[in-house]
Amino acid sequence: MPYPLGATWDGLGVNFALFSANATRVELCLFDGDGKHELERVDLPEYTDEVWHGYLPDARPGTTYGYRVYGPYQPSEGHRFNPHKLLIDPYAKQLIGGVTWNPALFGYRIGAPDGDLSFDHRDSAAFMPKCRVVESAFTWGHERRPQIPWERTIIYEMHLRGFTMKHPSVPKDLRGTFSGLMHHDVITYIKSLGVTAIELLPIHAFADETHLVEKGLRNYWGYNSISFFAPQPNYLATPFVNELKQMVSHFHDAGIEVILDVVYNHTAEGNETGPTLSFRGIDNASYYRLEHDRRYYVNDTGTGNTVNLSHTRVLQLVTDSLRYWAQGVHIDGFRFDLATILGREPHGFEEDGRFLDTVRQDPALSQVKLIAEPWDCGPGGYQVGRFSPGWAEWNDRYRDTIRAFWKGEEGKVPELASRLTASADIFNKRGRKPWASVNFVTAHDGFTLNDLVSYEKKHNEANGEANQDGHDHNLSLNHGVEGPASDPDIKALRFRQMRNMLATLLFSQGTPMLLAGDEFARTQKGNNNAYAQDNEISWIDWESIDQDRTKLLNFTRKLIHLRHSQPILRRGRFLAGTYNEELDVKDVTWLTPSGEEMEPGHWNDANARCISILLDGRAQATGIRKRGTDVTLLLILNAHHETVPCRLPEVVGGRVWLCHVDTNLPDLEAPPLCKFGSKYDVAGRSLLLFQLVAEDADAAQVR
């Protein structure tokens, strides 16, 4: 049958189906179990609707295979067929082995005078991963998806391998694998933080770039896909792909969602000088966006090629992949790398483009979490805030504003106000909600939180690019010493700044994303582009968690607990700051240190570095209640290096202000209750959170 695409076992045999609009012949190549020896070649006999297909009786799960595809080798016309190159099935659910770099992988003769226009006759099979037919059945038992509402979501971005490579509780043979990540102690730790979802850097099978291999490095992050269905082979501790489903089931049992970082914008085949691994040899002219001179590739990704989502079959491939992960593996959401490409048609980006519309109307995909990285390096590549309703987006403007404010830069208060309230100026349209803004201060790409307050310059020498790679605009501050410091005052200030940024992140409206390890000050030794560092630079060092780091860890847990316990910190509606005559309140009021409501002159004061935000719980009305019953909170942020005396808003009726958080108190000490209208000396570079409570309230119980 010409469907489903891929290799499908029906209990009696395996149906093979491969799309190629321009091929003239397709051979199925069968190998022994470990993929070392080719056993047989079988022509796919049928060609229906541009799909080559055939049925192999008695074939079973475990059958190892690849394809050789025949057709014209005419690079100037966009065709690069070469049957001497073994090809990965785009729908393969499991791969055996990895790419071993060798000149035979290339469809042309490296070093030939006519370059990629030449033709190479060497067989690439010995250097290629092989596909394996899998049994798709899996007993999920009583597993239930957590289905965490967006408003309650807290994302924990992590690298599957790096998280467990040095974990003392995980057996060495399981470290860096799905089995290692589902270890009881690992899941218990993640659950203890209070996060609701882990977001895994790419787990789709990927290849190391040749220039990294030559330097003795690897593509650690995995943004170099060679398959959209198969997991990275060395992430499997067992020969069974269902190990991944077991991991997902264990996290769901703990009430934690699993989100995948996915790369559908490009593949590891690169530009016209790259290898022939899959798409290029199956139907180059269909799978990739090509320039007017069809020898060359559109390079909106900066990696050499761009997947052609304007082609119906390629769009089908990506959506089939997403459905497989969502329905077959029970993945709860996806973060799309360079997502602008997914919405770019030949004439430019469309917020209702084919892919975005397809996902939005799909009964399965429209129900999972969809997160866009809303930029790429192509024309019109920066599209923050322009994705369709139903999508969330990484908000880099939040990241830059929070970093700049706590660094002490001038004139940041007005934009800070917008970022703290879910960036309504960007996202409040078409019925989108505050959760559409995925707020982050750090992510895998860039400094860790510790390095952000310890380094003013990147230190990427280990990447072998003379420290020329990675961003230079980090908005970081080392507070007097570049790198580790022994001065207790500098160390104390750095930890306070980390507490400030963590608290800002968890107390902002929108969806917070925490980078794994930031909760205990993980360092990458100043490397802000550790994509190639599959070693101690990137791996989380669990043995380094000393007393100071444990305090930061406990502080982070407290912040997350407060966010969960105070719904006003995660509202489902944008804060407007407008006066409600019926209720005689504002949902949010911005105050100066003296307690006055902010006026234009205050907003325009470039020297202002201290601001108070009053969130009035009475204004949090619903469709049932006209007057809200939520708590009232006061958030104070002081980026001055000196203490600023702040007047707390006056209250009546036996109410007082209870301080939940003061980042100047590293031991989580509880300040006393504050009487109405009283002053509070806000230490330099610190953040405070107050709650309005009854004067006779049990402070310990409220806290």
N, C-alpha and C positions, 0 to 999 in steps of 0.2 A: 504494500500500500504506500502511497505517497505521503502518508501522514500516520502517526505523528512524526515529525522530523527527529532524526537521531537514531539510536539503536534501542529498540523496544522488545523486551522479552514478553511473550504471551503465555508462557508455560509449556509450549511445545517447540518453539524456535524463536529466532530473533529477526525482526523486520528492520532493515536498514534504509534510511531515507536521507538524501543530501540535496539541498538546493544549489543549483548552479545554472544560471540562465545562458551562459556562453560556452560551457564545456561541450566536448564532443564524445567523451567517454569517461566513465568512472570505474576504477578498480577498487574493490575491497581487499585489503591486505590483512591476512590473519597471522598472528604470532603465537609463540608459546606463552605460557603463563607469566613469565617474568619479562616478556617483551624483547628478549635478546635475539631470537631466531625467527625469521619469517618462514611460515609453513606453507602458505597457499595464497594465490590471488584469484579473486572471483569478480567477474564483471557484473555491475549492477545492470540488470537486463532491461528495466523499464524506465521510461522518461515521460512523466505526466506533469503538466503545469509547471514546467521548469524544475521539477524534482526528479532526481535519479533515485531509483529504489529497487529493492529486491528482498527476498525472504530466504533465510538460511535455516532449514530444518535441523532440529536437534542441537542447535547452538544454545548455550546457556549463559547465565550470569558468570562472569569470570573470563568470558571470551575476550581476547585481547586483539585490538585491530587498529588500523589507520587507513587513510585513503591516498590513492594516486589519481590525479585528475588530468585528463588530456584536453588540449585545446590550443588555440593559437598563442604563440609567444610573440606578441607585437606590443611592446611597451608604449610606443607612440600612440597606440589606439587604446591603451589602458589594460591590455591583456598580458598576463604573465604566467600562463600555464606552463608547468614543467613536471611531467610525470616521474622524473627521477627524484622528486622531493616528496617524502612521506608527509602527510598532512593530518592535523588534528581535526576530528569531527567537532564542529562548533557546538553541537548538542551533547557532547560526551559528558557523562556524569562523574567519571573518575579517570584520572590519568596515572600512569605508571612511569616513574622516573621523571627526569627533568631535561631541559635543553643543555646539551654539551656543545659549546661553541666550536665550530669547525667550518672551513670554507665550503664544505659540501652542503651546508644549510642554505646557501645562497643560490638563487635561480640563475645567476649570471656568474661569469668567471672573474673573481676578484683580481684586480690588476690588469685586466684586459684593456687594450687601447680604447675600445668603444664602451667600456664600463658596463652599466646595467643593460645595455642593448645586446650584450653578448649572451650566450646560452651555455649553461653548465650541465655536464652529463653525469656527474658523480651522484651516487645514491646517498641520501641523507638519513636513511632509516636508523643507522647505528647511533645517531646523535640526537634522535628525537624521542620525546615521551610518547608512550602508546596509550590508546584509549581502552577502557575496560567496560564491558557490559555489566550493569549492576542490577541487583534485585531491589526494586523500589519499595517493596512492602516493609513496613515498620510498625511494631505494636506500640502505640503511644500510651496505652493504658488509660489512667485517669488524668493524664496531663491536660491542663487547661491554660489557655493563653491568659496572661495577667490583664491585658486590655486596660492599661493605665490611661486615664484621660490625659489629654495634652496639658491641661492646667496643672496637673499634679506631677508631670514628668520632670525628672532630673537625670540628665545624661552623663555617663561616665565614659569618656573616650579612652580606649586602651588598645595596645598591641597584643594579640593573642600569644605570640611567642615570647616577647620581652617581659610580659607580666609574670611568667612562671619560670623563666630560665634560671633564676637564682632563688626561687622560693624554697625555703628549708623543709617545708612539709610535703612537697611534691617529689615523688621518686624520680631519680635522674632520668630514667628511660621514658618518663612521661612529660618531662619539662618541654615547654614550647609546643605542645600539642593540644588538640581538643580534649583529650583525656586529662591532661594536666590542668586545663582551665576549669574542668568540672570537678576537680578535687574538692572534697568537703570543706577543707580549711580555706580554700580560695573563695568559694561561694559564700561561706560564712563571713569572711572579711568584707566582701563587697556588700553583702546585705547589711552588715553592721554600720556601714557608712550612711545608709538611708537612701542611696540613689535608686532610681526605679528602672533604669535601662543601662546596659552596656552597649557601647558603639565600637565595634571591632574594625580596625584598619583592614584593608582588603584581605579576604581569605580565598578569593578566586585564584586559581592556578596562575602563576606569573613566572616570568623569566628574568634572570639577571642580565643586565646590559653588558656587552662585550668590554666596554671601557672599564667597567667595575671589576670584571673578572680578571682583566689584565693587571689591575692594581691590588688584587687579592681581597677585594671587597665584594659585597652582595647588595642586591636591591632588598633592603630590609623592610621598607614600608609596604611594598607590593603593588605600587601603582604602575604595573607593566603587564597587563593581563594577556594570557594566551587562551583562556577559556572562560566563558560566562556561566558555566554550569558546574564545573568540577572544582572541588576544593584544592588548595595547595597541597601537593603530595606529602611534603615533610611535616605538615601539620597533623597528619594522621599517625597515631601511635600503633594502629592496627591495620590490617589489610582491608578493613571494612569501612566503606564510606558512611555507614549508619552511625559511626562513632560521633559524627557531627550532630546527628539528630538526637543522640543520647545527651550530648552537652546542652543543646537547646532545651530539652525536656527537664534537665536538672535545674537550669536557671528559672524556667517557668514554675517549677515546683517551689522555688524560693520566692516567687512573686516578682521576678526580675525579667524585663523584656530584653530581647536581643535584636540590635540594629546592625546592619552591615553597611560598611563603606564600600560602594561599588563603583567600578570604572568601566563605563560603557562608551566613553568618548574616544578612546584610541586603543591600539593593541601594541604588543611588543615587536611587531614587524617593521615599525619605523617607516622611513621614507623610501624612495626608489633604490637606495643603496642597502636596504635592510634585508633580513633573511626571509625565506619562504617557509612559514610554519603552519599556516591555516588559511585565513581569508584570502591572502594574496594568491595562493595557488588554486583555491576553489573557484573564485570569481572576483578578481581584483576590481573590475569595473563596476560591480554591483555593491560590494561591501564598503568601499572607501569613497570619500569625496575626492574628486580629481580636478586639477586645474584645467583651463581651456586646452593647454597642451597636456594631453592625458597621460603623458609619461610621468608627470609630477603630481604630488599630493597636496591637497589643501592642509595646512598645518595650523589650525586654530588652537591646537593643544600645546604646541611647543615641543612635542615629542616626535614629530615627523609625519604623522598621519591623523586623519579624523574619520571616525566611523560614520557611514552615510545613513543616518536615520530618516532621510527623505525617501529611501527605497522601502517599499512595502515589506519585502521579505526580511530586510535587516531590522526594520521596526518590529516585525513579528518575532525575530530572534531575541531582541532585548526584552520585549514584554513577556515572551514565553519563559525567558530566564527568570524574570522577576516573579512570575506566577509560580514557577517551580520552587523558588526559595520561600515564597510566602505560604504556599499551600502544601508543598511537599516536605519542606524542612521546618515549617512553622515560624519563620522569621517574622518579627513584629514591625520592621521598618527598614528604610534604606536611606543612606546619605549618599547623594550623587556627586561624585567628583567632577569638577568643571561642568556644572549642570547647564550653564548657558548654552553649551553646544547642543544639548538635548532639545532645546527650544529654538535652535537656529535653523531656519530654512535657507535655501540658496540665496534669497534676497535679504536675509537678516533675521534677528531674533524676534519671536512672536510669543507673547505670554500665553497665548492660546494656540501654540503650534501643534503639529500632528502628535508628537510624542506626549506632550503635556495633556492634550485633550484625550488621547488614548488611555492614559493612566487614570485620568479623572473620571472617565465613564466606566472603567473596568470594575465589575462587581467585587473582585478580590483585591485589586491593588488600591482602589479608592478607600479601602478600609484599614490599610496599614499606614504607619507614619512615613511621610515623604519629606525629606530634607534636602534642600539644594545648596550646593556651594555655588553661589550665583555670580560667578565670574570665570573668564578664561582670557587668553591672550589674543583672541581673534578680534575682528572689527566689531565695535559695540559690545565688547565682552563684559563690561561691568553692568550688572542688571539687578543689583540689590533692591528688593521691594517690588520687583516686576513679575514675579511668578504668580501662577494662577491661585485662586482660592483653594484651600485644602493643603497647600504646601507650606512648610516652614523653611526658613533660610538662615544660613550662617550670617551673622551680622558683624562684619569686620569694623564697621563704624563704632559699634559698642566697644569692641576690643581696644581700638585706638584711643577713644575718648577716655575710657577708664584708666588706661595706662598713662595718658598725658596728664590727667587730673591729679593722680596720686604722685606723679613725678614732680608736680608743682608748676606746670606750665601756666602761663597767663591766659585769661579769657576763656576758660573751659567750662565755666558754670552753666551758661545757657544750653550748650549741647549736652552737658552732663544731665540736666533735667530731662531732656528728651530721651536719652539712653536709659535712664533709670525707670522710665515709664513706658517701656516696650517700644520705643522709637515709633510713636504714632505718626510722626511726620513722614515715615517711610512705609509703614505697613497698614495704617488705618484707612483701608479702602476696600470696596467690593465685599464687605462683610467679613473681612479677615479679622482674626482675634489676636490678642497680645502674644499668645504662644507662637505666632508665626515668626517672631524674632528669637532666634537661637543665640543667646548671649554667651560669650566666652571671653576670657582674658588671655588664655593660652590654649594652644592645641598642639597636635603632633608636629606641625610645621611651625618652627620658631623656638624661642626660648621656653624652657620650663618656668614655672613661677619663681622658683629659687634663683635661677639664672637671670631672670628679669630684674631682680633686685641686687644681683651680685656682679653683673658684667655690663659694661657700656659698649663693648664691641664684640662682634661674633668671633669665635675661635674654632674655625672649621678646618684647621690644618689636616686633621685626620682623614678628611675626605679626598685628599690628594689633588686639590684644585687650587693650591696656593692661596687658600682663604678667599677666593674670588666668588664662590657660590654662596647662596643664602642672602637674606635681606639685610640691608644696612640700616633701614629705618625701623628700629626696634622699640623706640620710646622707653628704653631701659635706663636704669641708674644704679651705679655700684655703691653709692654712699661712701665713697672715699678710698676704697681699695678694689682693684680689679681681681675678681675671683675670691676664693676662700679668705676669710679674715679671722684673725685671732683676737682683735680688739672687741671686748665685750659690749661696748656701746654700739659699734657697727653691727654686730651680730643681733643685738636686741632690736635695733631699728629695722634691720632687714626682716626679721620675723614679724614685727609690727606691720610693716608694709604688706607682707604676705597675708596677714590677717585682714588688713584693710581691703585688699582686692578680693579675697574669698568672701568676706561679708558683703561687699558691694554686689558681687555676682549673685549670691544667694538671696539677697534682699531686693533685687531688681525685678520689676514686672517682665514677663517673658519666660522663655525656657532656658534654664541655666545648663551649661555644659562644662563639666569639670574634667581636666586632663589627669589621667591616672598617675598617681605619685605626687601630685601637687599638694595633696592633703598632708604629706609629711616631708615636703621640701626636697623632692627628688632633683638631682642635678644631672645635666649632660655635659658638665665641664665647659660651658659656654658655647657648645655646638648648637647652632640654631637651624641646622639643616641635616639632621642625622639620618637621612634616608638610606645611607649606605653602611650604617654602623650596626651590624648584627653582632654586637659584643657588649662589653660592660658599659660603654658610653650610653647605650640605649636601654639595656636591660635594667629593670627595677632592682635596686640593691636593698633587699629586705633587712639585711644585717646592719644597715647604716642608721636604722631608726633609733636614735638615742633619746635622751630625756627631752630635749628641746623639740625634736621632731614629733615625739609622742604627744606633747602638749598641743602642737599645731594640729595633729590628727584628731585629738579630742575636741579641739575648738571647731574644726570642720564638721564633725558629727553634730555638735551643738547647733551650728548654723543650719544644717540640713533639717534637724529636728524642728527648729523654729519655723522654717519655711513650711514644713508639713503641718504644723500645729496652728499656723496663723493664715487662714485663707485670704486675708486681705493682701498678703504678699504675692499672691498668685491669682489675681482677679481674672475673670473671663471677659471683662470689658475694659476698653482703654480708659484711663483716667483723663478727665477733661479739664479739671480745674475751674469749672464754671459754677456759679452760685445757683443753688436750688432754693427758690423762694419758699416753696411749700415745706421743705424740711429745714430751712434756715441753716444750711451747711454747704460746704464745698467738699468734693470727694478727695481733692488734694490741694494743699496750700503750701506755698514756698515761702520760707521765712529767713530773714537775716539773723545774724548772731544776736542782735538786740531784741529779737522777737517780733519785729515788724514784718508785715507782708511785703514781699519783693515787689518793687516798682521798676519801671523802665530804667531809671538811673542805677539801680542796684544791678540789674541784669547786664548793663553796659559797662560796669566797673571791671576793667581787665585785671585789677589786682585782687578781686574777690576770689577767695579760695576756701570759704567755709559757707555751708548752706544747710538749712534744716527743711525737712519734708514732713508735713503733717498729713497722715492718712486717716481720715475721719470714718470710723466704722458705721456711723449713722447714715452715711451716704451710699452704702453698698446695697441699694435697693434691688429687689428681684421682681419678677412678674407677680408674685404673691404678696410680698410685703412692700409697702411704700417706703417704710423706714427700715434701714438695715439694722442688724443686731450684732454686727461684727465688732471686734475690738478696735480701739483707736491706737495707732502707733506713731511714734515720732522718730525719724531717722536723721542723724546729724553726721555730716562728713566734713572733716577739717583737714585740708591738704597743706595748711600753713606749717612751717617748721616750728612755730611757737604756739604756746597755749592761747586759746581764744575763749573768753568767758561768754557763755551762751545763756540767754534767758529762755526758760521753758514756757510754752504757752500756758496762760492762766486757765484753771479749771474750777468748777464749783460743785457743790453737792457732795462733799466728803470724798473727793477723788484725788488721787496722787499719781505721780509718774514713777513707774518701776523700771529700773534699768536692767535689760536682759543682756546687753553686750556693750563692753567698752574694750576696744582693741588695744588700749594702753595697759590692760591688765592681763598679762600672759597666763596667769594661773587660774583664769576664769573666776576671779573673785567677784562677789556680788556687791556692787555699791549700794548705799542705803536708799530708801525711798525718798523721793524729792517732793516737797510741798509745792502747791501751785504757785506759779510765778517765780519760783526760786531760780537762782543761777547755778549753772554747772560749768566748771572749768574743764573745757575740752582740750585735752593734751594735743600738742603738735602732732600732725600726721596720725590721726586716729578717727575712728568711727564709733558711733553709739546708737543703740536702738532702745527706745523707751516704750512702755505700754501703759496706757491709762487704766488704773485699777481702783477699786474701792479702798478707802483709807484703812479699813480694818481687814483687808485681804491678807491671806496667808502668803507672804512673798515667796517662801520656799516652794509652796505647792504650785503657785503660778509659774515660777521659773521651771 
